[in-house]
């Protein structure tokens, strides 16, 4: 393939990516998170052990 053909393919791929991106944005609009959600996203995660997890889910007969 010649360099010109490869450049044409590259440009067409760029256009297709842009069209696909626009389509996805219309189908799945991006929403800004609420302040509480933003804080949850930014804060450091806590790691719960299995017992705590099962208690939270309502499983009280957890053996450790």
Beta strands, then each sheet from edge to edge (+ up, - down):
end
